[in-house]
Amino acid sequence: MPSAANKTAILYRMVQGAHVCPWGLRALHLLKSHGYTVDDRHLTTREETDAFKARHGVATTPQIFVGEQRIGGHDDLRRYLGRKLRDPKAKTYRPVIVLFAIAALMALAASRAAYATPFTLRAGEWFVSFSMCLLAMLKLRDVSGFATMFLGYDLLARRWVPYATIYPFAEATAGLLMTANVLPWFSAPLALCVGGIGAVSVFKAVYIDRRDLKCACVGGDSNVPLGFVSLTENLMMIAMGLWMLMRTVPGA
């Protein structure tokens, strides 16, 4: 790497009418954040871009040069600067953690609006029902993709394939009814049924069969590992279903 006093770079990126290459902007920001003085050169036409690629023997833009050295594109720049690259195939719990965090904050905010304090029993109920709705929403983005992944481990879906398509709708229905606090005689058994089957399926796949699978809990395109977090989703539904049933019992 060049010394701090000689940190200059040339960046070639596409800026064509309404289209501005997002990777070029990210590369520009990355260079500036590392203290580089950037000679920002725009490729303003398709012909100019194609000629640049042919001249340097590259297939993509942006392209970054430091001194006489061609660094390459955005990912190459990250490597050059010692920054980590995201592996699109790496398994991660981040989507589920973010979802539960947002659901918790939504529940606290709703409780604050309804009861003038965020810390209420209703906030706990809303956390579970909001989580169910958000999880269902992610599954419903691509029901077919979710169903395909879900069929890999759910016991009922393997015996009756349509259940894989029905599942996200059932989860959304239970979550919405529980949020509204209506029809508990229907929403509670529904949550118990869906959550119970899911919990048994996940437990068998992960802890008995020891299978290394991806979880369909946040949709069929996720890299969330099937395991404790997936089991937690189902246990939450079971707990919420039991709680709602208890509330409907007279004198409880």
C-alpha positions as CSV (number, residue, x, y, z in Angstrom):
1,M,0.0,0.0,0.0
2,P,1.2,3.6,-0.6
3,S,2.3,5.8,2.2
4,A,-0.2,8.1,3.9
5,A,1.3,11.1,2.2
6,N,0.9,9.5,-1.3
7,K,-2.5,7.9,-1.2
8,T,-3.9,8.7,-4.6
9,A,-6.2,6.6,-6.8
10,I,-7.9,6.7,-10.1
11,L,-11.4,5.4,-10.3
12,Y,-13.2,4.7,-13.5
13,R,-17.0,4.3,-13.1
14,M,-20.2,4.4,-15.1
15,V,-22.2,7.6,-14.9
16,Q,-24.6,7.5,-17.8
17,G,-27.6,9.7,-17.7
18,A,-30.0,8.4,-15.1
19,H,-27.8,5.4,-14.4
20,V,-25.0,5.7,-11.8
21,C,-23.2,2.5,-11.0
22,P,-23.8,1.8,-7.3
23,W,-20.6,-0.2,-7.0
24,G,-18.7,2.8,-8.3
25,L,-20.2,5.0,-5.6
26,R,-19.3,2.4,-3.0
27,A,-15.7,2.2,-4.3
28,L,-15.5,6.0,-4.2
29,H,-16.7,6.2,-0.6
30,L,-14.4,3.3,0.4
31,L,-11.3,5.1,-1.1
32,K,-12.1,8.4,0.5
33,S,-12.8,6.8,3.9
34,H,-9.3,5.3,3.7
35,G,-7.8,8.7,3.1
36,Y,-7.2,8.5,-0.7
37,T,-7.3,11.4,-3.0
38,V,-9.5,10.1,-5.8
39,D,-9.3,11.1,-9.5
40,D,-12.9,10.2,-10.3
41,R,-13.3,9.6,-14.0
42,H,-16.7,9.0,-15.4
43,L,-17.6,6.7,-18.3
44,T,-20.6,8.5,-19.7
45,T,-21.6,6.4,-22.7
46,R,-21.9,2.7,-23.5
47,E,-19.3,3.1,-26.2
48,E,-16.8,4.8,-23.9
49,T,-17.4,2.0,-21.3
50,D,-16.9,-0.8,-23.8
51,A,-13.8,0.8,-25.2
52,F,-12.4,1.2,-21.6
53,K,-13.1,-2.5,-20.9
54,A,-11.4,-3.6,-24.2
55,R,-8.4,-1.4,-23.6
56,H,-7.7,-2.8,-20.1
57,G,-9.0,-6.4,-20.7
58,V,-11.6,-6.2,-18.0
59,A,-15.3,-7.4,-18.0
60,T,-16.8,-5.0,-15.5
61,T,-16.6,-1.6,-14.0
62,P,-15.8,0.2,-11.7
63,Q,-12.0,-0.2,-12.0
64,I,-9.5,1.2,-9.5
65,F,-5.9,2.1,-10.1
66,V,-3.4,3.0,-7.4
67,G,-0.2,4.3,-9.0
68,E,0.6,2.1,-11.9
69,Q,-1.2,-0.9,-10.3
70,R,-4.7,-1.9,-11.4
71,I,-6.5,-3.0,-8.2
72,G,-9.6,-4.2,-10.0
73,G,-13.3,-3.8,-9.0
74,H,-15.1,-3.0,-5.8
75,D,-14.5,-6.5,-4.2
76,D,-10.8,-6.4,-5.3
77,L,-10.5,-3.0,-3.6
78,R,-11.9,-4.3,-0.4
79,R,-9.3,-7.1,-0.4
80,Y,-6.6,-4.6,-1.2
81,L,-7.6,-2.5,1.8
82,G,-7.9,-5.5,4.1
83,R,-11.6,-5.3,4.4
84,K,-13.8,-8.4,4.8
85,L,-15.9,-9.6,1.9
86,R,-19.4,-10.9,2.5
87,D,-19.8,-14.6,1.5
88,P,-23.3,-14.8,0.0
89,K,-23.4,-18.6,0.8
90,A,-22.3,-18.2,4.5
91,K,-24.8,-19.2,7.1
92,T,-25.9,-16.5,9.5
93,Y,-28.4,-15.8,12.2
94,R,-28.4,-12.1,11.4
95,P,-31.8,-12.0,9.6
96,V,-33.6,-13.6,12.5
97,I,-31.9,-11.6,15.1
98,V,-32.8,-8.3,13.3
99,L,-36.4,-9.5,12.8
100,F,-36.8,-10.3,16.5
101,A,-35.2,-7.0,17.5
102,I,-37.5,-5.0,15.3
103,A,-40.5,-7.0,16.6
104,A,-39.5,-6.2,20.2
105,L,-39.1,-2.5,19.4
106,M,-42.5,-2.4,17.6
107,A,-44.1,-4.1,20.6
108,L,-42.6,-1.6,23.1
109,A,-43.6,1.3,20.8
110,A,-47.2,0.0,20.5
111,S,-47.4,-0.5,24.2
112,R,-46.2,3.0,24.8
113,A,-48.8,4.4,22.5
114,A,-51.6,2.4,23.9
115,Y,-50.8,2.4,27.6
116,A,-48.3,5.2,28.1
117,T,-45.6,2.8,29.1
118,P,-43.6,0.3,27.0
119,F,-43.4,-2.3,29.7
120,T,-46.7,-4.1,29.8
121,L,-47.9,-7.7,29.5
122,R,-49.5,-6.7,26.2
123,A,-46.1,-5.7,24.9
124,G,-44.9,-9.3,25.5
125,E,-47.9,-10.6,23.6
126,W,-47.4,-8.2,20.8
127,F,-43.7,-9.2,20.5
128,V,-44.7,-12.8,19.8
129,S,-47.6,-11.9,17.4
130,F,-45.5,-9.2,15.6
131,S,-42.7,-11.7,15.2
132,M,-45.1,-14.2,13.7
133,C,-46.5,-11.7,11.2
134,L,-43.0,-10.5,10.2
135,L,-41.8,-14.1,9.7
136,A,-44.9,-14.9,7.7
137,M,-44.4,-11.8,5.5
138,L,-40.9,-13.0,4.6
139,K,-42.1,-16.4,3.7
140,L,-44.9,-15.0,1.6
141,R,-42.5,-13.0,-0.6
142,D,-41.8,-16.3,-2.3
143,V,-44.2,-19.1,-1.2
144,S,-42.8,-21.6,-3.7
145,G,-39.2,-21.0,-2.6
146,F,-40.2,-21.3,1.1
147,A,-42.2,-24.5,0.5
148,T,-39.3,-26.1,-1.3
149,M,-36.9,-25.5,1.6
150,F,-39.6,-26.3,4.2
151,L,-40.2,-29.7,2.6
152,G,-36.6,-30.6,3.5
153,Y,-37.4,-31.1,7.2
154,D,-41.1,-30.5,8.1
155,L,-42.8,-33.8,9.0
156,L,-46.3,-32.9,8.1
157,A,-45.3,-31.2,4.8
158,R,-43.5,-34.4,3.8
159,R,-46.7,-36.4,4.2
160,W,-49.0,-33.7,2.8
161,V,-47.2,-31.4,0.4
162,P,-49.9,-28.6,0.3
163,Y,-49.2,-27.9,4.0
164,A,-45.8,-26.3,2.9
165,T,-47.8,-23.7,1.0
166,I,-50.5,-23.3,3.7
167,Y,-48.0,-22.8,6.5
168,P,-47.1,-19.1,6.0
169,F,-50.8,-18.1,5.6
170,A,-51.6,-20.0,8.8
171,E,-48.8,-18.3,10.7
172,A,-49.9,-14.8,9.4
173,T,-53.5,-15.5,10.3
174,A,-52.6,-16.6,13.9
175,G,-50.3,-13.6,14.3
176,L,-52.8,-11.0,13.1
177,L,-55.7,-12.4,15.2
178,M,-53.4,-12.5,18.3
179,T,-52.3,-8.9,17.6
180,A,-55.9,-7.8,17.4
181,N,-56.9,-10.0,20.4
182,V,-59.8,-11.5,18.6
183,L,-61.0,-15.1,18.0
184,P,-58.7,-16.6,20.5
185,W,-60.6,-19.9,20.3
186,F,-59.3,-20.1,16.7
187,S,-55.9,-18.4,16.8
188,A,-54.6,-20.2,19.9
189,P,-55.2,-23.8,18.6
190,L,-53.9,-22.7,15.2
191,A,-50.6,-21.4,16.7
192,L,-50.4,-24.5,18.9
193,C,-50.8,-26.8,15.9
194,V,-48.4,-25.0,13.6
195,G,-45.8,-24.4,16.3
196,G,-46.0,-27.9,17.7
197,I,-45.5,-29.6,14.4
198,G,-42.7,-27.2,13.6
199,A,-40.9,-27.8,16.9
200,V,-41.0,-31.6,16.6
201,S,-39.8,-31.4,13.0
202,V,-36.9,-29.1,13.8
203,F,-35.9,-31.1,16.9
204,K,-35.9,-34.3,14.9
205,A,-34.0,-32.9,12.0
206,V,-31.3,-31.1,14.0
207,Y,-30.9,-32.9,17.3
208,I,-31.9,-36.5,16.4
209,D,-31.0,-36.9,12.7
210,R,-28.1,-34.4,13.0
211,R,-28.8,-32.9,9.6
212,D,-27.0,-29.7,8.5
213,L,-29.9,-27.7,6.9
214,K,-30.9,-24.2,6.2
215,C,-34.0,-22.9,7.9
216,A,-37.0,-21.7,5.9
217,C,-38.2,-19.5,8.8
218,V,-37.3,-16.2,7.0
219,G,-38.0,-17.4,3.5
220,G,-36.7,-19.8,1.0
221,D,-33.7,-17.7,0.0
222,S,-32.2,-17.4,3.5
223,N,-28.9,-18.7,4.8
224,V,-30.1,-19.1,8.4
225,P,-29.0,-22.5,9.9
226,L,-31.8,-24.8,11.0
227,G,-31.3,-25.1,14.8
228,F,-32.0,-23.3,18.0
229,V,-33.3,-20.1,16.5
230,S,-35.7,-22.1,14.3
231,L,-36.9,-24.1,17.3
232,T,-37.4,-20.8,19.2
233,E,-39.9,-19.5,16.5
234,N,-42.0,-22.6,17.1
235,L,-41.7,-22.6,20.9
236,M,-42.8,-19.0,20.9
237,M,-46.0,-19.9,18.9
238,I,-46.7,-22.8,21.3
239,A,-46.2,-20.5,24.3
240,M,-48.4,-17.8,22.8
241,G,-51.1,-20.4,21.9
242,L,-51.1,-21.8,25.5
243,W,-51.3,-18.3,27.0
244,M,-54.2,-17.2,24.8
245,L,-56.1,-20.4,25.7
246,M,-55.5,-19.7,29.4
247,R,-56.8,-16.2,29.0
248,T,-60.1,-17.5,27.5
249,V,-60.8,-19.9,30.4
250,P,-63.3,-18.3,32.7
251,G,-61.7,-17.3,36.1
252,A,-58.2,-17.8,34.7
